[in-house]
Amino acid sequence: MLEHTRGTRRLQDDWCRADTLQALEIACKMKRLDWPAIARHYGVRADLPHCPAATVDYRTAVMMFEHVAQACND
């Protein structure tokens, strides 16, 4: 749900499908990053991207993408 406040959009209760994180898992394998450790750091089960209909907090997903991008210098 998006809440608009004085022209600024505030994220509230936003989520995305957990299978989106499969791209991160693959990138981690390619770059030899420890996917399970990264997932744990953000409070996400490493197998969550493979669970049907699972969701993850949108902010958490974005932070995970940023983390992996920085670790890959990408």
Contact map, one row per residue, 1 for C-alpha under 8 A:
11100000001111000000000000000000000000000000000000000000000000000000000000
11110000111101000000000000000000000000000000000000000000000000000000000000
11111000111100000000000000000000000000000000000000000000000000000000000000
01111111110000000000000000000000000000000000000000000000000000000000000000
00111111110000000000000000000000000000000000000000000000000000000000000000
00011111000000000000000000000000000000000000000000000000000000000000000000
00011111100000000000000000000000000000000000000000000000000000000000000000
00011111110000000000000000000000000000000000000000000000000000000000000000
01111011111000000000000000000000000000000000000000000000000000000000000000
01111001111100000000000000000000000000000000000000000000000000000000000000
11100000111111000000000000000000000000000000000000000000000000000000000000
11100000011111000000000000000000000000000000000000000000000000000000000000
10000000001111100000000000000000000000000000000000000000100000000000000000
11000000001111110000000000000000000000000000000000000000111000000000000000
00000000000011111000000000000000000000000000000000000011111000000000000000
00000000000001111101000000000000000000000000000000000011110010000000000000
00000000000000111111000000000000000000000000000000001111000000000000000000
00000000000000011111110000000000000000000000000111101111000000000000000000
00000000000000001111110000000000000000000000000111110110000000000000000000
00000000000000011111111100000000000000000000000010000000000000000000000000
00000000000000000111111110000000000000000000000010000000000010000000000000
00000000000000000111111111000000000000000000000011000000000000000000000000
00000000000000000001111111100000000000000000000000000000000000000000000000
00000000000000000001111111110000001000000000000000000000000000001001000000
00000000000000000000111111111000001000000000000000000000000000000000000000
00000000000000000000011111111100000000000000000000000000000000000000000000
00000000000000000000001111111110000000000000000000000000000000000001000000
00000000000000000000000111111111111000000000000000000000000000000001000000
00000000000000000000000011111111111000000000000000000000000000000000000000
00000000000000000000000001111111100000000000000000000000000000000000000000
00000000000000000000000000111111100000000000000000000000000000000000000100
00000000000000000000000000011111110000000000000000000000000000000000000000
00000000000000000000000000011111111000000000000000000000000000000000000000
00000000000000000000000000011001111111000000000000000000000000000000000000
00000000000000000000000110011000111111100000010000000000000000000000000000
00000000000000000000000000000000011111110000110000000000000000000000000000
00000000000000000000000000000000011111111000000000000000000000000000000000
00000000000000000000000000000000011111111100000000000000000000010000000000
00000000000000000000000000000000001111111111110000000000000000010000000000
00000000000000000000000000000000000111111111110000000000000000000000000000
00000000000000000000000000000000000011111111000000000000000000000000000000
00000000000000000000000000000000000001111111000000000000000100010000000000
00000000000000000000000000000000000000111111100000000000000000000000000000
00000000000000000000000000000000000000111111110100000001000000000000000000
00000000000000000000000000000000000100110011111100000000000000000000000000
00000000000000000000000000000000001100110001111110000000000000000000000000
00000000000000000000000000000000000000000000111111100000000000000000000000
00000000000000000110000000000000000000000001111111100100000000000000000000
00000000000000000111110000000000000000000000011111100100000000000000000000
00000000000000000110010000000000000000000000001111110000000000000000000000
00000000000000000110000000000000000000000000001111111100000000000000000000
00000000000000000010000000000000000000000000000001111100000000000000000000
00000000000000001100000000000000000000000000000000111110000000000000000000
00000000000000001110000000000000000000000000000110111111000000000000000000
00000000000000111110000000000000000000000000000000001111100000000000000000
00000000000000111100000000000000000000000001000000000111110110000000000000
00000000000011110000000000000000000000000000000000000011111110000000000000
00000000000001110000000000000000000000000000000000000001111111000000000000
00000000000001100000000000000000000000000000000000000000111111100000000000
00000000000000000000000000000000000000000100000000000001111111110000000000
00000000000000010000100000000000000000000000000000000001111111111000000000
00000000000000000000000000000000000000000000000000000000011111111100000000
00000000000000000000000000000000000000000000000000000000001111111110000000
00000000000000000000000000000000000001100100000000000000000111111111000000
00000000000000000000000100000000000000000000000000000000000011111111100000
00000000000000000000000000000000000000000000000000000000000001111111110000
00000000000000000000000000000000000000000000000000000000000000111111111000
00000000000000000000000100110000000000000000000000000000000000011111111100
00000000000000000000000000000000000000000000000000000000000000001111111111
00000000000000000000000000000000000000000000000000000000000000000111111111
00000000000000000000000000000000000000000000000000000000000000000011111111
00000000000000000000000000000010000000000000000000000000000000000001111111
00000000000000000000000000000000000000000000000000000000000000000000111111
00000000000000000000000000000000000000000000000000000000000000000000111111
